[in-house]
Amino acid sequence: MSKNTKKTVIGAVVFAVIVLALIIFLGSTLYTVHVNEAAIIIRLGKIQAVESNPGLHMHAPFIESVTGIYTGDILYDIPVSDVITSDKKSMIADNYVIWSIDNPTKYYQTLGAVRGRAEERIEAAVYNATKNTISSMTQDEIIAARGSTLTDMITRASNSDISQYGIVINLAEIKALDLPDDNKEAVYERMISERNNIAASYTAKGQAEAQKIKNETDKKVSILTANAEKDAAKIEAEGEAEYMRILSGAYNDEGKAEFYNYLRGLDSLDSMVGDNKTLILDKNSEYAKILYGTPE
């Protein structure tokens, strides 16, 4: 190998070493912070800084290390646990939580930024909060509070025990709150009985209201009927009076009056005879006078 060739090879090796050293240097100097992430800069076991702005950043090489911590929401499903109500009823609670890290420095200092440790603390905090909340309420109160009310109570109680670790529990919710198998039947029967009692109460109230409406309607009908009969009697009396007035006007002289009396007599005689064609009269009776006239 010629002297020039050796120089060329040596120069290439030196260049490669320099490039490699530069890459190693830059790799140990540069770090990236992602969205929903915080980077903790550690020097000799102590926190020097916390970087939460997304992008490319630099730190002192070799003497400093970077620990990335995810600060977004994290879902954790907590194991099922038994709890006791204030009226000594056993229930089974199945919780889940959504938590996040709001103080990376505390999180690193207390838990070493290890998620498993964090979830152990969260599990204990949520269990205690659930147990204390449910033990302060009767079973009926818990059933009535299921949903947002019970969730808010447990979430607030959980955060009181977990904030020391730089963690915040955004939601601690019971996804299933059930009864032990040996208690279910008795509770369901009691609930059915209570619902039946409520239904019977509504039915009785409805029937009472219906009877009240019927009574008021019957009363109104009776009043309307009585008023109608009163008006009809009044109209009938007025018509009878008008009839008598007209009749009186029609027979207001002696000749017409005699003729009217004659017709009335015939009507009366006809009603007396009926189907019988034989009538025996005294010659001085009024009917004889009608038939034969007044004797001279």
MARRO-392391 format. One record per residue (C-alpha): residue number from 1; residue in three letters; chain; x, y, z. Coordinates in Angstrom, 2 decimals. Example, Ala and Ser with C-alpha at 12.3 -4.5 7.8 and 13.67 -1.06 7.14 Angstrom:
2
torlo 1, guke Ala, vexmi A, xx 12.30, yy -4.50, zz 7.80
torlo 2, guke Ser, vexmi A, xx 13.67, yy -1.06, zz 7.14
//
This chain:
296
torlo 1, guke Met, vexmi A, xx 0.00, yy 0.00, zz 0.00
torlo 2, guke Ser, vexmi A, xx 1.39, yy 3.37, zz -0.95
torlo 3, guke Lys, vexmi A, xx 1.98, yy 6.18, zz 1.50
torlo 4, guke Asn, vexmi A, xx -0.83, yy 8.30, zz -0.06
torlo 5, guke Thr, vexmi A, xx -3.30, yy 5.47, zz 0.21
torlo 6, guke Lys, vexmi A, xx -2.48, yy 5.01, zz 3.87
torlo 7, guke Lys, vexmi A, xx -3.06, yy 8.70, zz 4.52
torlo 8, guke Thr, vexmi A, xx -6.41, yy 8.54, zz 2.76
torlo 9, guke Val, vexmi A, xx -7.58, yy 5.55, zz 4.82
torlo 10, guke Ile, vexmi A, xx -6.39, yy 7.12, zz 8.06
torlo 11, guke Gly, vexmi A, xx -8.15, yy 10.35, zz 7.18
torlo 12, guke Ala, vexmi A, xx -11.41, yy 8.49, zz 6.46
torlo 13, guke Val, vexmi A, xx -11.22, yy 6.61, zz 9.75
torlo 14, guke Val, vexmi A, xx -10.56, yy 9.80, zz 11.68
torlo 15, guke Phe, vexmi A, xx -13.48, yy 11.48, zz 9.96
torlo 16, guke Ala, vexmi A, xx -15.77, yy 8.57, zz 10.75
torlo 17, guke Val, vexmi A, xx -14.69, yy 8.63, zz 14.39
torlo 18, guke Ile, vexmi A, xx -15.32, yy 12.35, zz 14.59
torlo 19, guke Val, vexmi A, xx -18.80, yy 11.97, zz 13.02
torlo 20, guke Leu, vexmi A, xx -19.63, yy 9.12, zz 15.37
torlo 21, guke Ala, vexmi A, xx -18.44, yy 11.11, zz 18.35
torlo 22, guke Leu, vexmi A, xx -20.52, yy 14.06, zz 17.19
torlo 23, guke Ile, vexmi A, xx -23.59, yy 11.86, zz 16.84
torlo 24, guke Ile, vexmi A, xx -23.07, yy 10.42, zz 20.30
torlo 25, guke Phe, vexmi A, xx -22.55, yy 13.89, zz 21.70
torlo 26, guke Leu, vexmi A, xx -25.67, yy 15.28, zz 20.07
torlo 27, guke Gly, vexmi A, xx -27.67, yy 12.18, zz 21.07
torlo 28, guke Ser, vexmi A, xx -26.71, yy 12.70, zz 24.67
torlo 29, guke Thr, vexmi A, xx -27.44, yy 16.41, zz 24.46
torlo 30, guke Leu, vexmi A, xx -30.75, yy 16.62, zz 22.58
torlo 31, guke Tyr, vexmi A, xx -34.11, yy 15.33, zz 23.79
torlo 32, guke Thr, vexmi A, xx -37.70, yy 15.66, zz 22.58
torlo 33, guke Val, vexmi A, xx -40.77, yy 16.62, zz 24.61
torlo 34, guke His, vexmi A, xx -44.08, yy 15.38, zz 23.15
torlo 35, guke Val, vexmi A, xx -47.61, yy 16.68, zz 23.62
torlo 36, guke Asn, vexmi A, xx -49.06, yy 15.67, zz 27.04
torlo 37, guke Glu, vexmi A, xx -45.58, yy 15.01, zz 28.34
torlo 38, guke Ala, vexmi A, xx -43.18, yy 16.58, zz 30.80
torlo 39, guke Ala, vexmi A, xx -39.39, yy 15.98, zz 30.82
torlo 40, guke Ile, vexmi A, xx -37.55, yy 15.99, zz 34.15
torlo 41, guke Ile, vexmi A, xx -33.84, yy 16.89, zz 33.96
torlo 42, guke Ile, vexmi A, xx -31.85, yy 14.97, zz 36.57
torlo 43, guke Arg, vexmi A, xx -28.26, yy 15.85, zz 37.58
torlo 44, guke Leu, vexmi A, xx -26.52, yy 13.70, zz 40.15
torlo 45, guke Gly, vexmi A, xx -29.88, yy 12.38, zz 41.38
torlo 46, guke Lys, vexmi A, xx -31.45, yy 15.83, zz 41.83
torlo 47, guke Ile, vexmi A, xx -34.10, yy 17.51, zz 39.72
torlo 48, guke Gln, vexmi A, xx -32.61, yy 20.48, zz 37.85
torlo 49, guke Ala, vexmi A, xx -35.60, yy 21.45, zz 35.71
torlo 50, guke Val, vexmi A, xx -38.95, yy 20.33, zz 34.33
torlo 51, guke Glu, vexmi A, xx -39.65, yy 20.98, zz 30.66
torlo 52, guke Ser, vexmi A, xx -43.28, yy 20.75, zz 29.46
torlo 53, guke Asn, vexmi A, xx -43.11, yy 22.68, zz 26.18
torlo 54, guke Pro, vexmi A, xx -43.34, yy 20.26, zz 23.22
torlo 55, guke Gly, vexmi A, xx -40.35, yy 20.25, zz 20.88
torlo 56, guke Leu, vexmi A, xx -36.59, yy 19.60, zz 20.70
torlo 57, guke His, vexmi A, xx -34.50, yy 20.67, zz 23.71
torlo 58, guke Met, vexmi A, xx -30.89, yy 20.38, zz 24.97
torlo 59, guke His, vexmi A, xx -29.32, yy 19.43, zz 28.28
torlo 60, guke Ala, vexmi A, xx -25.80, yy 18.94, zz 29.58
torlo 61, guke Pro, vexmi A, xx -24.46, yy 15.62, zz 28.25
torlo 62, guke Phe, vexmi A, xx -23.21, yy 12.77, zz 30.40
torlo 63, guke Ile, vexmi A, xx -23.87, yy 14.49, zz 33.73
torlo 64, guke Glu, vexmi A, xx -27.61, yy 14.99, zz 33.19
torlo 65, guke Ser, vexmi A, xx -30.35, yy 12.49, zz 32.34
torlo 66, guke Val, vexmi A, xx -33.90, yy 13.03, zz 31.11
torlo 67, guke Thr, vexmi A, xx -37.00, yy 11.18, zz 32.37
torlo 68, guke Gly, vexmi A, xx -40.18, yy 11.60, zz 30.33
torlo 69, guke Ile, vexmi A, xx -43.52, yy 11.61, zz 32.18
torlo 70, guke Tyr, vexmi A, xx -46.91, yy 11.30, zz 30.44
torlo 71, guke Thr, vexmi A, xx -49.30, yy 13.96, zz 31.76
torlo 72, guke Gly, vexmi A, xx -52.44, yy 13.09, zz 29.79
torlo 73, guke Asp, vexmi A, xx -55.46, yy 11.17, zz 31.07
torlo 74, guke Ile, vexmi A, xx -54.87, yy 7.55, zz 32.08
torlo 75, guke Leu, vexmi A, xx -57.60, yy 4.93, zz 32.54
torlo 76, guke Tyr, vexmi A, xx -57.19, yy 2.44, zz 35.38
torlo 77, guke Asp, vexmi A, xx -59.67, yy -0.33, zz 36.17
torlo 78, guke Ile, vexmi A, xx -59.72, yy -1.02, zz 39.90
torlo 79, guke Pro, vexmi A, xx -60.36, yy -4.56, zz 41.18
torlo 80, guke Val, vexmi A, xx -63.81, yy -5.37, zz 42.59
torlo 81, guke Ser, vexmi A, xx -64.18, yy -4.79, zz 46.34
torlo 82, guke Asp, vexmi A, xx -66.78, yy -5.46, zz 49.07
torlo 83, guke Val, vexmi A, xx -68.25, yy -2.51, zz 50.97
torlo 84, guke Ile, vexmi A, xx -70.75, yy -2.22, zz 53.82
torlo 85, guke Thr, vexmi A, xx -73.57, yy 0.35, zz 54.03
torlo 86, guke Ser, vexmi A, xx -74.54, yy 2.22, zz 57.19
torlo 87, guke Asp, vexmi A, xx -77.48, yy -0.16, zz 57.67
torlo 88, guke Lys, vexmi A, xx -75.04, yy -3.10, zz 57.55
torlo 89, guke Lys, vexmi A, xx -75.87, yy -4.28, zz 54.03
torlo 90, guke Ser, vexmi A, xx -73.07, yy -5.79, zz 51.98
torlo 91, guke Met, vexmi A, xx -72.53, yy -4.54, zz 48.42
torlo 92, guke Ile, vexmi A, xx -69.98, yy -5.18, zz 45.68
torlo 93, guke Ala, vexmi A, xx -68.36, yy -2.12, zz 44.04
torlo 94, guke Asp, vexmi A, xx -66.51, yy -2.23, zz 40.72
torlo 95, guke Asn, vexmi A, xx -64.73, yy 1.09, zz 40.08
torlo 96, guke Tyr, vexmi A, xx -62.63, yy 2.64, zz 37.37
torlo 97, guke Val, vexmi A, xx -60.69, yy 5.90, zz 37.46
torlo 98, guke Ile, vexmi A, xx -59.33, yy 8.43, zz 35.01
torlo 99, guke Trp, vexmi A, xx -56.24, yy 10.05, zz 36.47
torlo 100, guke Ser, vexmi A, xx -53.37, yy 12.26, zz 35.39
torlo 101, guke Ile, vexmi A, xx -50.17, yy 13.82, zz 36.74
torlo 102, guke Asp, vexmi A, xx -50.53, yy 17.49, zz 37.58
torlo 103, guke Asn, vexmi A, xx -47.21, yy 17.89, zz 39.42
torlo 104, guke Pro, vexmi A, xx -44.37, yy 15.95, zz 37.74
torlo 105, guke Thr, vexmi A, xx -41.85, yy 16.98, zz 40.40
torlo 106, guke Lys, vexmi A, xx -43.90, yy 15.50, zz 43.25
torlo 107, guke Tyr, vexmi A, xx -44.67, yy 12.45, zz 41.14
torlo 108, guke Tyr, vexmi A, xx -40.97, yy 11.80, zz 40.56
torlo 109, guke Gln, vexmi A, xx -39.89, yy 12.54, zz 44.12
torlo 110, guke Thr, vexmi A, xx -42.53, yy 10.39, zz 45.83
torlo 111, guke Leu, vexmi A, xx -43.07, yy 7.54, zz 43.38
torlo 112, guke Gly, vexmi A, xx -39.95, yy 7.63, zz 41.21
torlo 113, guke Ala, vexmi A, xx -42.20, yy 8.19, zz 38.17
torlo 114, guke Val, vexmi A, xx -43.22, yy 4.52, zz 38.25
torlo 115, guke Arg, vexmi A, xx -46.82, yy 4.00, zz 37.06
torlo 116, guke Gly, vexmi A, xx -47.26, yy 0.75, zz 38.99
torlo 117, guke Arg, vexmi A, xx -46.57, yy 2.52, zz 42.27
torlo 118, guke Ala, vexmi A, xx -48.95, yy 5.31, zz 41.32
torlo 119, guke Glu, vexmi A, xx -51.76, yy 2.87, zz 40.56
torlo 120, guke Glu, vexmi A, xx -51.22, yy 1.12, zz 43.90
torlo 121, guke Arg, vexmi A, xx -51.77, yy 4.46, zz 45.67
torlo 122, guke Ile, vexmi A, xx -54.76, yy 5.27, zz 43.46
torlo 123, guke Glu, vexmi A, xx -56.34, yy 1.88, zz 44.14
torlo 124, guke Ala, vexmi A, xx -55.99, yy 2.38, zz 47.90
torlo 125, guke Ala, vexmi A, xx -57.32, yy 5.96, zz 47.77
torlo 126, guke Val, vexmi A, xx -60.37, yy 5.07, zz 45.67
torlo 127, guke Tyr, vexmi A, xx -61.15, yy 2.00, zz 47.77
torlo 128, guke Asn, vexmi A, xx -61.01, yy 4.05, zz 50.99
torlo 129, guke Ala, vexmi A, xx -63.13, yy 6.81, zz 49.44
torlo 130, guke Thr, vexmi A, xx -65.70, yy 4.29, zz 48.18
torlo 131, guke Lys, vexmi A, xx -65.81, yy 2.45, zz 51.50
torlo 132, guke Asn, vexmi A, xx -66.17, yy 5.64, zz 53.56
torlo 133, guke Thr, vexmi A, xx -68.80, yy 7.13, zz 51.25
torlo 134, guke Ile, vexmi A, xx -70.96, yy 4.01, zz 51.13
torlo 135, guke Ser, vexmi A, xx -70.58, yy 3.30, zz 54.86
torlo 136, guke Ser, vexmi A, xx -72.08, yy 6.74, zz 55.57
torlo 137, guke Met, vexmi A, xx -75.25, yy 5.97, zz 53.58
torlo 138, guke Thr, vexmi A, xx -78.04, yy 3.42, zz 53.76
torlo 139, guke Gln, vexmi A, xx -78.58, yy 0.99, zz 50.91
torlo 140, guke Asp, vexmi A, xx -81.68, yy 2.89, zz 49.77
torlo 141, guke Glu, vexmi A, xx -79.75, yy 6.18, zz 49.79
torlo 142, guke Ile, vexmi A, xx -76.95, yy 4.63, zz 47.74
torlo 143, guke Ile, vexmi A, xx -79.39, yy 3.28, zz 45.15
torlo 144, guke Ala, vexmi A, xx -81.03, yy 6.71, zz 44.93
torlo 145, guke Ala, vexmi A, xx -77.63, yy 8.47, zz 44.58
torlo 146, guke Arg, vexmi A, xx -76.24, yy 6.17, zz 41.88
torlo 147, guke Gly, vexmi A, xx -74.86, yy 8.13, zz 38.97
torlo 148, guke Ser, vexmi A, xx -73.32, yy 11.58, zz 39.02
torlo 149, guke Thr, vexmi A, xx -74.09, yy 12.23, zz 42.70
torlo 150, guke Leu, vexmi A, xx -72.24, yy 9.16, zz 43.99
torlo 151, guke Thr, vexmi A, xx -69.44, yy 9.65, zz 41.44
torlo 152, guke Asp, vexmi A, xx -68.81, yy 13.24, zz 42.56
torlo 153, guke Met, vexmi A, xx -68.67, yy 12.19, zz 46.21
torlo 154, guke Ile, vexmi A, xx -66.13, yy 9.40, zz 45.61
torlo 155, guke Thr, vexmi A, xx -64.02, yy 11.53, zz 43.26
torlo 156, guke Arg, vexmi A, xx -63.69, yy 14.35, zz 45.82
torlo 157, guke Ala, vexmi A, xx -62.85, yy 11.93, zz 48.63
torlo 158, guke Ser, vexmi A, xx -60.24, yy 10.12, zz 46.50
torlo 159, guke Asn, vexmi A, xx -58.36, yy 13.33, zz 45.66
torlo 160, guke Ser, vexmi A, xx -57.97, yy 14.21, zz 49.33
torlo 161, guke Asp, vexmi A, xx -55.62, yy 11.21, zz 49.75
torlo 162, guke Ile, vexmi A, xx -53.75, yy 11.25, zz 46.44
torlo 163, guke Ser, vexmi A, xx -52.68, yy 14.88, zz 45.86
torlo 164, guke Gln, vexmi A, xx -49.46, yy 14.36, zz 47.88
torlo 165, guke Tyr, vexmi A, xx -48.12, yy 12.24, zz 45.00
torlo 166, guke Gly, vexmi A, xx -48.60, yy 14.91, zz 42.32
torlo 167, guke Ile, vexmi A, xx -51.60, yy 12.97, zz 40.98
torlo 168, guke Val, vexmi A, xx -55.14, yy 14.18, zz 40.35
torlo 169, guke Ile, vexmi A, xx -58.11, yy 11.84, zz 39.94
torlo 170, guke Asn, vexmi A, xx -60.35, yy 13.39, zz 37.31
torlo 171, guke Leu, vexmi A, xx -63.08, yy 10.77, zz 37.65
torlo 172, guke Ala, vexmi A, xx -63.66, yy 7.90, zz 40.08
torlo 173, guke Glu, vexmi A, xx -66.82, yy 6.15, zz 39.01
torlo 174, guke Ile, vexmi A, xx -68.58, yy 2.98, zz 40.07
torlo 175, guke Lys, vexmi A, xx -69.29, yy 1.15, zz 36.83
torlo 176, guke Ala, vexmi A, xx -71.14, yy -1.62, zz 38.68
torlo 177, guke Leu, vexmi A, xx -72.66, yy -1.61, zz 42.16
torlo 178, guke Asp, vexmi A, xx -74.27, yy -4.93, zz 42.88
torlo 179, guke Leu, vexmi A, xx -75.52, yy -7.08, zz 45.72
torlo 180, guke Pro, vexmi A, xx -74.06, yy -10.37, zz 46.87
torlo 181, guke Asp, vexmi A, xx -75.93, yy -13.29, zz 45.35
torlo 182, guke Asp, vexmi A, xx -77.49, yy -14.33, zz 48.66
torlo 183, guke Asn, vexmi A, xx -78.99, yy -10.85, zz 49.19
torlo 184, guke Lys, vexmi A, xx -80.27, yy -10.13, zz 45.71
torlo 185, guke Glu, vexmi A, xx -83.57, yy -12.01, zz 45.92
torlo 186, guke Ala, vexmi A, xx -84.66, yy -10.39, zz 49.19
torlo 187, guke Val, vexmi A, xx -83.75, yy -6.90, zz 48.00
torlo 188, guke Tyr, vexmi A, xx -85.47, yy -7.37, zz 44.65
torlo 189, guke Glu, vexmi A, xx -88.64, yy -8.60, zz 46.37
torlo 190, guke Arg, vexmi A, xx -88.60, yy -5.58, zz 48.68
torlo 191, guke Met, vexmi A, xx -88.09, yy -3.23, zz 45.73
torlo 192, guke Ile, vexmi A, xx -90.95, yy -4.90, zz 43.84
torlo 193, guke Ser, vexmi A, xx -93.18, yy -4.58, zz 46.90
torlo 194, guke Glu, vexmi A, xx -92.32, yy -0.91, zz 47.27
torlo 195, guke Arg, vexmi A, xx -93.03, yy -0.25, zz 43.59
torlo 196, guke Asn, vexmi A, xx -96.35, yy -2.10, zz 43.89
torlo 197, guke Asn, vexmi A, xx -97.28, yy 0.03, zz 46.90
torlo 198, guke Ile, vexmi A, xx -96.44, yy 3.18, zz 44.95
torlo 199, guke Ala, vexmi A, xx -98.49, yy 1.94, zz 41.99
torlo 200, guke Ala, vexmi A, xx -101.45, yy 1.13, zz 44.29
torlo 201, guke Ser, vexmi A, xx -101.20, yy 4.60, zz 45.82
torlo 202, guke Tyr, vexmi A, xx -101.28, yy 6.22, zz 42.38
torlo 203, guke Thr, vexmi A, xx -104.23, yy 4.01, zz 41.39
torlo 204, guke Ala, vexmi A, xx -106.17, yy 4.95, zz 44.55
torlo 205, guke Lys, vexmi A, xx -105.48, yy 8.64, zz 43.99
torlo 206, guke Gly, vexmi A, xx -106.61, yy 8.32, zz 40.39
torlo 207, guke Gln, vexmi A, xx -109.82, yy 6.55, zz 41.36
torlo 208, guke Ala, vexmi A, xx -110.55, yy 9.16, zz 44.05
torlo 209, guke Glu, vexmi A, xx -109.96, yy 11.95, zz 41.55
torlo 210, guke Ala, vexmi A, xx -112.17, yy 10.19, zz 39.00
torlo 211, guke Gln, vexmi A, xx -114.98, yy 9.80, zz 41.57
torlo 212, guke Lys, vexmi A, xx -114.62, yy 13.46, zz 42.52
torlo 213, guke Ile, vexmi A, xx -114.93, yy 14.51, zz 38.87
torlo 214, guke Lys, vexmi A, xx -117.94, yy 12.17, zz 38.44
torlo 215, guke Asn, vexmi A, xx -119.66, yy 13.61, zz 41.52
torlo 216, guke Glu, vexmi A, xx -119.09, yy 17.17, zz 40.34
torlo 217, guke Thr, vexmi A, xx -120.39, yy 16.25, zz 36.88
torlo 218, guke Asp, vexmi A, xx -123.49, yy 14.55, zz 38.33
torlo 219, guke Lys, vexmi A, xx -124.11, yy 17.62, zz 40.48
torlo 220, guke Lys, vexmi A, xx -123.86, yy 19.92, zz 37.47
torlo 221, guke Val, vexmi A, xx -126.17, yy 17.64, zz 35.47
torlo 222, guke Ser, vexmi A, xx -128.72, yy 17.62, zz 38.33
torlo 223, guke Ile, vexmi A, xx -128.62, yy 21.41, zz 38.56
torlo 224, guke Leu, vexmi A, xx -128.99, yy 21.79, zz 34.79
torlo 225, guke Thr, vexmi A, xx -131.87, yy 19.27, zz 34.74
torlo 226, guke Ala, vexmi A, xx -133.66, yy 21.02, zz 37.63
torlo 227, guke Asn, vexmi A, xx -133.24, yy 24.40, zz 35.95
torlo 228, guke Ala, vexmi A, xx -134.50, yy 22.98, zz 32.68
torlo 229, guke Glu, vexmi A, xx -137.56, yy 21.42, zz 34.36
torlo 230, guke Lys, vexmi A, xx -138.20, yy 24.67, zz 36.18
torlo 231, guke Asp, vexmi A, xx -137.98, yy 26.62, zz 32.92
torlo 232, guke Ala, vexmi A, xx -140.20, yy 24.04, zz 31.18
torlo 233, guke Ala, vexmi A, xx -142.82, yy 24.26, zz 33.94
torlo 234, guke Lys, vexmi A, xx -142.70, yy 28.02, zz 33.75
torlo 235, guke Ile, vexmi A, xx -143.12, yy 27.98, zz 29.97
torlo 236, guke Glu, vexmi A, xx -145.94, yy 25.42, zz 30.25
torlo 237, guke Ala, vexmi A, xx -147.74, yy 27.56, zz 32.84
torlo 238, guke Glu, vexmi A, xx -147.30, yy 30.65, zz 30.69
torlo 239, guke Gly, vexmi A, xx -148.64, yy 28.69, zz 27.69
torlo 240, guke Glu, vexmi A, xx -151.63, yy 27.45, zz 29.70
torlo 241, guke Ala, vexmi A, xx -152.34, yy 30.98, zz 30.87
torlo 242, guke Glu, vexmi A, xx -152.08, yy 32.26, zz 27.30
torlo 243, guke Tyr, vexmi A, xx -154.39, yy 29.46, zz 26.17
torlo 244, guke Met, vexmi A, xx -156.98, yy 30.39, zz 28.79
torlo 245, guke Arg, vexmi A, xx -156.67, yy 34.05, zz 27.87
torlo 246, guke Ile, vexmi A, xx -157.25, yy 33.30, zz 24.19
torlo 247, guke Leu, vexmi A, xx -160.10, yy 30.93, zz 25.04
torlo 248, guke Ser, vexmi A, xx -161.65, yy 33.48, zz 27.32
torlo 249, guke Gly, vexmi A, xx -161.41, yy 36.08, zz 24.56
torlo 250, guke Ala, vexmi A, xx -162.99, yy 33.71, zz 22.07
torlo 251, guke Tyr, vexmi A, xx -166.08, yy 33.15, zz 24.26
torlo 252, guke Asn, vexmi A, xx -166.46, yy 36.52, zz 25.87
torlo 253, guke Asp, vexmi A, xx -170.20, yy 36.94, zz 25.01
torlo 254, guke Glu, vexmi A, xx -173.21, yy 34.98, zz 26.21
torlo 255, guke Gly, vexmi A, xx -173.88, yy 33.14, zz 22.93
torlo 256, guke Lys, vexmi A, xx -170.33, yy 31.95, zz 22.55
torlo 257, guke Ala, vexmi A, xx -170.16, yy 30.97, zz 26.21
torlo 258, guke Glu, vexmi A, xx -173.28, yy 28.81, zz 25.84
torlo 259, guke Phe, vexmi A, xx -171.79, yy 27.17, zz 22.75
torlo 260, guke Tyr, vexmi A, xx -168.54, yy 26.53, zz 24.60
torlo 261, guke Asn, vexmi A, xx -170.42, yy 25.02, zz 27.54
torlo 262, guke Tyr, vexmi A, xx -172.35, yy 22.89, zz 25.07
torlo 263, guke Leu, vexmi A, xx -169.12, yy 21.53, zz 23.53
torlo 264, guke Arg, vexmi A, xx -167.58, yy 20.89, zz 26.92
torlo 265, guke Gly, vexmi A, xx -170.72, yy 19.02, zz 27.94
torlo 266, guke Leu, vexmi A, xx -170.55, yy 16.83, zz 24.85
torlo 267, guke Asp, vexmi A, xx -166.92, yy 16.02, zz 25.55
torlo 268, guke Ser, vexmi A, xx -167.77, yy 15.10, zz 29.12
torlo 269, guke Leu, vexmi A, xx -170.73, yy 12.99, zz 28.02
torlo 270, guke Asp, vexmi A, xx -168.61, yy 11.19, zz 25.45
torlo 271, guke Ser, vexmi A, xx -166.05, yy 10.32, zz 28.07
torlo 272, guke Met, vexmi A, xx -168.77, yy 8.91, zz 30.31
torlo 273, guke Val, vexmi A, xx -170.45, yy 6.78, zz 27.65
torlo 274, guke Gly, vexmi A, xx -167.36, yy 5.27, zz 26.10
torlo 275, guke Asp, vexmi A, xx -168.21, yy 2.08, zz 24.16
torlo 276, guke Asn, vexmi A, xx -171.58, yy 1.72, zz 25.98
torlo 277, guke Lys, vexmi A, xx -174.33, yy 2.99, zz 23.63
torlo 278, guke Thr, vexmi A, xx -177.08, yy 3.13, zz 26.30
torlo 279, guke Leu, vexmi A, xx -177.31, yy 6.01, zz 28.74
torlo 280, guke Ile, vexmi A, xx -180.22, yy 6.55, zz 31.10
torlo 281, guke Leu, vexmi A, xx -180.61, yy 10.16, zz 32.18
torlo 282, guke Asp, vexmi A, xx -183.00, yy 12.04, zz 34.36
torlo 283, guke Lys, vexmi A, xx -184.93, yy 14.52, zz 32.29
torlo 284, guke Asn, vexmi A, xx -183.83, yy 17.32, zz 34.59
torlo 285, guke Ser, vexmi A, xx -180.12, yy 16.44, zz 34.47
torlo 286, guke Glu, vexmi A, xx -177.62, yy 18.75, zz 32.83
torlo 287, guke Tyr, vexmi A, xx -176.77, yy 16.08, zz 30.24
torlo 288, guke Ala, vexmi A, xx -180.46, yy 15.80, zz 29.28
torlo 289, guke Lys, vexmi A, xx -180.50, yy 19.52, zz 28.82
torlo 290, guke Ile, vexmi A, xx -177.46, yy 19.24, zz 26.53
torlo 291, guke Leu, vexmi A, xx -179.09, yy 16.52, zz 24.42
torlo 292, guke Tyr, vexmi A, xx -182.68, yy 17.75, zz 24.36
torlo 293, guke Gly, vexmi A, xx -182.34, yy 21.34, zz 25.30
torlo 294, guke Thr, vexmi A, xx -183.77, yy 23.20, zz 28.27
torlo 295, guke Pro, vexmi A, xx -187.57, yy 22.50, zz 28.78
torlo 296, guke Glu, vexmi A, xx -189.77, yy 25.45, zz 28.08
//
